Amino acid sequence: MKKADSPMDASLSNSADIFSLVATGVASSRAALLEASGLSRVTVTQRLNALLTAGLLRETEQTLPSGGRPTRVLAVRETMGVILVANIGETHIHLASMDLQPSIISQKTIEISASEAPAKTLEQLADSFSELLNKEDVAGRIVCGIGLSLPTPVDFKRGRVVGPSVLPRWDEFDIRGWLRNHFDAPIFVENDVNLMAIFEHRHNYPNVDDMFFIKAGTGIGSGIITGGRIFRGAQGAAGDIGHIQFSSEDPPLCRCGKLGCVEARAGGWAIARDLSKRGFHAENARDVIKQVESSRPEAIMFVRRAGQTIGEVASDVVSILNPSLIVVGGTLAQAGEFLLSGVRELVYQRCLPLATRELQIVLADPQRESALFGAAHLVMDDVFSKGNIEGLLDRFIRGHSLTKVA
C-alpha cells in the first residue's frame, strides 16, 4: 500500500489485518481479535478504533459473554461500500447495487440480444451500473467489486467465456479488461450455477461442508461445494454434468453438437422438444412447468423421466464426492416432487448405503436473485481476504482523501 497522507490514513493502512479478521468472520469481538491477530491489546485497540472512527466497522447491538461485562459483536459497516452485480442471460440482464450485508439497494432489468457483440452488451451494462451508482442512496461509497453471472462455461481465472455456449460471440472476449476501463474495482466473472450454489450454501446451509447443487432449467448444470468452498477444477469446468453422455441406440442430439448428453434428455429445452412433438406448446423450461401445473400427464411423465436422468448422473457424483446434501434448483425444480422423486430413486438405487445413509436431497430456495447474491458473496470473499484487504483500504483512503479535497 502507498504511503498514507494523514495520521488517520496511516492508522487505516496499518489496520488491514484487523479489518480482514472481522470481515471474514474469523473474529467478531475484541477478545477474539486479540486471540486471532496475536497482537498486543494496545495495538488491537488502536487499529480497531481507527476502523470504527472511519466508519469501516461498527459495534452491533448483539452481545457476547466475555466473563465480565458482555462485549458487543463487531461487524463491517454495510454502508461503507457498494457491490455491483449482474446476472447476464440470453435476452435480459438483471443487475443490482448491493451493500455489504449483502442486501439489494437498487436493481433494474435491461433487454439484450444474445446475437449482439459483447462490447455493445457490456456498454449497456456499464451505463446501467453508472445509473445505479448515481442514486443518492450510494453516493460517496466506494465500489468494492463487480460480480458478473453468465449462463456459459467460464474460465474463472481469466474471466472469459469458453464456448460452445448460448452466447457464441462472447467466446474468449476479455470481459474484465473491458470493464476495467470503466470501473476502478476488482472484477469477477463466474458461471451462474456456481453462484447459485454459493448462495444456497451461504444463506441456507452454512454449516454443510460438502454439498452438490444441481440447476435443472432450460439447460442442466451443477455447482460443487467441498470443504465449505466452491470447487471449480483446473480451468473452471468442474460440475458440467449437462454434457455427460449416456449411450443408447438412438441418442438425442444436444445443443453442443454431441449425442446423448444429459441436457439433451433432461433439460427444459429437451422436454419442450418432446412435448412439441406431441402437439403441446412448449419452447423452454417455463413452458414445461406451465404444462405440469395444468396437470398434463405427458408433461408430468417427461419431468419424472428427467428426474431419473439427473439422478443417474447425480449417483455417480455421490459415489465420487460423497456430499451430505444435494440441492436441486432451477426452473424445472418448480415441478417439485415430480422431478425430485426421480432424482432420489436413482441415487438411492445406485449408490452404496454408506454414501446415502445421511444424504439429504432437497429443493432449492426459490430465490430469483440467487445468482446476484452469490456474485456479491464471491466479491466479498476475495476483497476481504487477508491478501487483498490492503487494496480495498487503499481505495477507501484515496476516495476519502478526494472527498476531503472536494
C-alpha positions in Angstrom: 0.0 0.0 0.0 1.2 3.5 -0.8 2.3 5.9 1.9 -0.7 7.4 3.8 -1.3 11.1 3.6 -2.6 11.7 7.1 -2.4 10.2 10.6 -5.9 8.7 10.1 -4.9 7.3 6.8 -1.7 5.8 8.4 -3.8 4.2 11.1 -6.1 2.7 8.5 -3.2 1.5 6.4 -1.9 -0.5 9.4 -5.3 -1.9 10.3 -5.8 -4.2 7.3 -5.2 -7.4 9.3 -7.9 -6.4 11.9 -10.4 -5.4 9.3 -9.9 -8.7 7.4 -10.4 -10.8 10.6 -13.8 -9.1 11.2 -14.9 -9.0 7.6 -14.2 -12.7 7.0 -15.9 -13.8 10.2 -12.8 -15.1 11.9 -13.2 -12.7 14.8 -16.3 -10.9 15.9 -15.3 -9.4 19.2 -12.3 -7.6 20.8 -11.3 -10.7 22.7 -11.4 -12.8 19.5 -9.3 -10.2 17.7 -6.6 -10.4 20.4 -6.5 -14.2 20.1 -6.6 -14.3 16.3 -4.2 -11.5 15.5 -1.5 -12.3 18.0 -1.1 -8.5 18.6 -1.0 -6.7 21.9 -4.1 -5.3 23.4 -2.9 -1.7 22.9 -2.2 -2.3 19.2 -5.5 -4.1 18.6 -7.4 -1.2 20.4 -5.6 1.5 18.3 -6.3 -0.3 15.0 -9.8 -1.2 15.8 -10.6 2.4 16.9 -9.2 3.7 13.6 -11.6 1.4 11.7 -14.6 2.3 13.9 -13.8 6.1 13.6 -13.5 5.8 9.8 -16.9 4.1 9.6 -15.5 0.8 8.2 -16.5 -1.3 11.2 -19.3 -0.9 13.7 -20.3 -2.4 17.0 -23.7 -4.0 16.7 -26.4 -4.3 19.4 -25.7 -8.1 19.6 -23.5 -9.0 22.6 -21.3 -12.0 23.5 -20.5 -13.2 27.0 -16.9 -12.3 28.0 -16.5 -13.5 31.6 -17.4 -10.0 32.7 -19.3 -7.3 31.1 -20.8 -8.5 27.8 -18.9 -7.4 24.7 -20.6 -6.1 21.6 -20.3 -8.0 18.3 -18.2 -6.3 15.6 -19.2 -6.2 12.0 -18.4 -4.5 8.7 -20.5 -1.3 8.3 -22.8 -2.3 5.5 -22.8 1.2 4.0 -19.0 1.7 3.7 -19.1 0.5 0.1 -21.2 -0.9 -2.7 -21.0 -4.1 -4.8 -22.2 -4.1 -8.4 -23.7 -7.4 -9.6 -25.3 -8.6 -12.8 -26.9 -11.8 -14.0 -26.5 -11.9 -17.8 -28.9 -14.0 -19.7 -29.8 -14.6 -23.3 -32.4 -11.9 -23.5 -32.1 -9.8 -20.3 -29.6 -8.6 -17.8 -30.8 -8.3 -14.2 -28.4 -6.0 -12.3 -28.2 -4.5 -8.9 -26.2 -2.5 -6.4 -25.8 -4.2 -3.0 -24.5 -3.2 0.4 -22.0 -5.3 2.3 -24.6 -7.4 4.2 -25.3 -8.2 1.3 -28.7 -6.9 0.5 -30.1 -5.2 -2.6 -30.1 -1.4 -2.6 -31.3 -0.8 -6.2 -31.9 -3.0 -9.1 -33.1 -2.9 -12.7 -33.5 -5.2 -15.7 -32.5 -4.4 -19.3 -33.1 -6.2 -22.6 -30.3 -7.6 -24.6 -29.8 -9.9 -27.6 -27.5 -12.9 -27.5 -26.5 -12.1 -31.1 -25.1 -8.7 -30.1 -21.3 -8.2 -29.8 -20.2 -8.5 -26.2 -18.8 -4.9 -26.2 -22.2 -3.5 -27.0 -23.9 -5.5 -24.3 -21.2 -4.5 -21.8 -21.7 -0.9 -22.8 -25.4 -1.2 -21.8 -24.3 -2.9 -18.6 -21.7 -0.2 -17.7 -24.3 2.6 -18.4 -26.8 0.8 -16.1 -24.2 0.3 -13.3 -23.3 4.1 -13.6 -27.0 4.9 -13.3 -27.3 2.8 -10.1 -24.1 4.5 -8.7 -25.6 7.9 -9.3 -28.5 7.3 -7.0 -28.5 9.2 -3.7 -28.5 6.0 -1.5 -25.0 5.0 -2.6 -23.4 8.5 -3.1 -19.9 8.6 -1.8 -19.4 4.9 -1.4 -16.5 3.1 -3.0 -17.2 0.3 -5.4 -15.8 -2.7 -3.5 -16.1 -5.0 -6.5 -18.1 -6.1 -9.5 -19.5 -9.7 -9.9 -21.0 -11.0 -13.2 -23.0 -14.2 -13.6 -23.1 -15.8 -17.1 -25.1 -18.8 -18.4 -22.0 -20.2 -20.0 -18.8 -22.1 -19.3 -16.4 -19.6 -17.7 -12.6 -19.8 -17.2 -12.7 -18.1 -13.8 -9.0 -17.4 -13.6 -9.1 -15.4 -16.8 -12.6 -14.1 -16.6 -13.6 -15.3 -20.0 -16.3 -17.3 -21.6 -15.1 -20.5 -23.3 -17.5 -21.9 -25.9 -19.6 -23.5 -27.1 -22.3 -21.6 -25.3 -25.6 -19.8 -25.6 -23.6 -16.6 -26.0 -21.4 -17.6 -29.0 -19.9 -14.2 -29.7 -18.5 -13.9 -26.1 -16.0 -16.8 -26.6 -12.6 -15.6 -25.3 -13.7 -11.9 -25.1 -11.7 -10.0 -22.4 -14.7 -9.1 -20.1 -12.5 -8.0 -17.2 -10.2 -5.9 -19.4 -13.2 -4.1 -21.0 -14.8 -3.3 -17.6 -11.5 -2.2 -16.1 -11.5 0.8 -18.5 -14.8 1.9 -16.9 -14.5 1.0 -13.2 -11.7 1.1 -10.6 -12.6 -2.1 -8.8 -11.9 -5.8 -8.8 -14.0 -7.7 -11.4 -15.2 -11.3 -11.1 -16.8 -13.4 -13.9 -18.4 -16.7 -12.9 -20.8 -19.3 -14.2 -24.4 -18.8 -12.9 -24.7 -22.3 -11.5 -21.6 -21.9 -9.3 -23.1 -18.6 -8.0 -26.4 -20.2 -7.2 -24.5 -22.9 -5.3 -22.7 -20.3 -3.3 -26.0 -18.6 -2.5 -27.6 -21.8 -1.3 -24.6 -22.7 0.8 -24.2 -19.2 2.5 -27.9 -18.5 3.0 -29.4 -21.8 3.7 -26.7 -24.4 4.6 -23.7 -22.6 6.0 -22.8 -25.5 8.3 -22.7 -28.0 5.4 -19.1 -28.6 4.2 -19.8 -30.8 1.2 -22.8 -30.0 -1.0 -23.8 -30.7 -4.5 -26.1 -28.2 -6.3 -28.0 -29.1 -9.4 -29.6 -26.5 -11.7 -32.3 -28.0 -13.7 -33.6 -25.4 -16.1 -33.5 -25.0 -19.8 -30.1 -26.5 -19.5 -28.5 -28.7 -16.8 -25.5 -27.8 -14.7 -24.1 -28.2 -11.2 -22.0 -26.5 -8.6 -19.8 -28.3 -6.1 -19.1 -27.2 -2.6 -16.3 -29.1 -0.9 -14.7 -28.2 2.4 -17.1 -25.2 2.5 -15.8 -23.6 -0.7 -16.8 -23.7 -4.4 -14.8 -26.3 -6.4 -14.0 -25.2 -9.9 -11.4 -27.6 -11.1 -8.3 -26.7 -13.2 -10.0 -24.5 -15.8 -13.3 -23.8 -14.1 -15.2 -26.7 -15.9 -16.0 -28.7 -12.8 -19.7 -29.6 -12.5 -20.6 -29.6 -16.2 -22.9 -32.6 -15.8 -25.2 -31.4 -18.6 -22.8 -32.7 -21.2 -22.0 -36.1 -19.8 -23.1 -38.6 -22.4 -25.2 -41.7 -22.0 -25.0 -44.4 -24.6 -28.3 -45.6 -26.2 -29.5 -46.9 -29.5 -30.9 -43.6 -30.7 -29.1 -40.8 -28.7 -30.7 -37.4 -29.0 -28.6 -34.5 -30.5 -27.5 -31.9 -27.9 -27.2 -28.2 -28.5 -23.4 -28.6 -28.0 -23.3 -30.9 -31.1 -22.7 -34.2 -29.2 -25.1 -37.1 -29.0 -26.7 -38.4 -25.8 -25.9 -35.6 -23.4 -27.8 -35.4 -20.1 -29.1 -32.0 -21.2 -30.5 -33.4 -24.4 -32.5 -35.9 -22.4 -33.4 -33.9 -19.3 -33.0 -30.2 -20.0 -36.0 -27.9 -20.2 -35.5 -27.4 -23.9 -35.3 -31.2 -24.5 -38.6 -31.8 -22.6 -40.2 -28.9 -24.6 -39.0 -30.6 -27.8 -40.6 -33.9 -26.8 -43.9 -32.1 -25.7 -43.9 -30.2 -29.0 -43.8 -33.5 -30.9 -46.9 -34.5 -29.1 -48.7 -31.3 -30.1 -48.3 -29.2 -26.9 -47.0 -25.6 -26.9 -43.6 -25.7 -25.3 -40.3 -23.9 -26.1 -38.4 -23.8 -22.8 -38.4 -24.9 -19.2 -41.0 -22.3 -18.2 -43.5 -23.7 -20.8 -42.8 -27.2 -19.4 -43.7 -26.0 -15.9 -46.9 -24.4 -17.2 -47.9 -27.8 -18.7 -47.1 -29.6 -15.4 -49.1 -27.0 -13.5 -52.0 -27.7 -15.9 -51.7 -31.4 -14.9 -50.8 -32.6 -18.4 -49.9 -36.3 -17.9 -47.4 -36.1 -20.7 -45.5 -33.2 -19.1 -45.5 -34.9 -15.7 -44.2 -38.1 -17.3 -41.3 -36.3 -19.1 -40.4 -34.4 -15.9 -40.3 -37.6 -13.9 -38.0 -39.2 -16.6 -35.8 -36.1 -16.5 -35.5 -36.5 -12.7 -34.4 -40.1 -13.3 -31.8 -39.0 -15.8 -30.5 -36.3 -13.5 -30.5 -38.9 -10.7 -28.4 -41.2 -12.8 -25.6 -38.7 -13.2 -26.0 -37.5 -9.6 -25.5 -41.0 -8.4 -22.0 -41.1 -10.0 -21.2 -37.7 -8.3 -22.3 -39.1 -4.9 -20.1 -42.1 -5.4 -17.1 -39.9 -6.1 -17.6 -36.9 -3.9 -19.8 -38.3 -1.1 -21.7 -35.0 -0.3 -24.0 -34.8 2.6 -26.6 -32.7 0.7 -27.9 -32.4 -2.8 -29.9 -29.3 -3.6 -32.0 -29.2 -6.8 -32.9 -25.8 -8.2 -33.6 -24.1 -11.5 -36.9 -23.7 -13.3 -37.7 -27.4 -13.5 -37.4 -27.6 -9.7 -40.8 -25.8 -9.6 -42.2 -29.2 -10.6 -41.4 -30.3 -7.0 -41.7 -34.0 -6.2 -42.4 -34.9 -9.8 -38.8 -34.1 -10.5 -37.2 -34.8 -7.1 -38.7 -38.3 -6.7 -36.8 -39.4 -9.9 -33.6 -38.0 -8.6 -33.9 -39.7 -5.3 -35.0 -43.0 -6.9 -31.8 -43.3 -9.0 -29.4 -42.0 -6.3 -30.6 -44.4 -3.6 -30.8 -47.3 -6.1 -27.3 -46.9 -7.5 -25.2 -45.7 -4.5 -23.8 -47.7 -1.6 -25.6 -47.3 1.7 -22.6 -45.6 3.3 -22.8 -42.8 0.8 -26.6 -42.3 1.2 -27.1 -43.1 4.8 -27.3 -39.5 5.9 -27.6 -37.9 2.4 -30.4 -35.3 2.0 -31.9 -34.4 -1.4 -34.0 -31.3 -1.2 -35.4 -28.5 -3.4 -33.6 -25.2 -3.6 -34.8 -21.9 -2.2 -36.9 -20.3 -5.0 -35.0 -17.1 -4.7 -35.0 -15.3 -8.1 -31.9 -13.2 -7.3 -29.8 -16.2 -6.1 -27.1 -15.6 -8.7 -26.8 -12.0 -7.8 -26.4 -12.8 -4.1 -23.9 -15.5 -5.0 -21.9 -12.9 -7.0 -21.9 -10.5 -4.0 -20.5 -13.2 -1.7 -17.9 -14.0 -4.3 -16.7 -10.4 -4.4 -16.6 -10.1 -0.6 -14.8 -13.3 -0.1 -12.0 -12.0 -2.3 -11.7 -8.4 -1.4 -12.0 -9.0 2.3 -9.3 -11.7 2.3 -6.0 -11.2 4.0 -4.1 -11.0 0.7 -6.4 -8.4 -0.8 -7.8 -6.3 2.0 -5.0 -3.7 1.7 -6.1 -2.9 -1.8 -9.6 -2.2 -0.6 -8.4 0.0 2.2 -6.1 1.8 -0.2 -9.0 2.7 -2.5 -11.1 3.7 0.5 -8.3 6.1 1.7 -7.9 7.5 -1.8 -11.7 8.1 -2.0 -11.7 9.6 1.5 -8.8 12.0 0.6 -10.6 13.1 -2.7 -13.8 13.8 -0.7 -11.9 16.0 1.8 -10.2 17.9 -1.1 -13.5 18.4 -2.8 
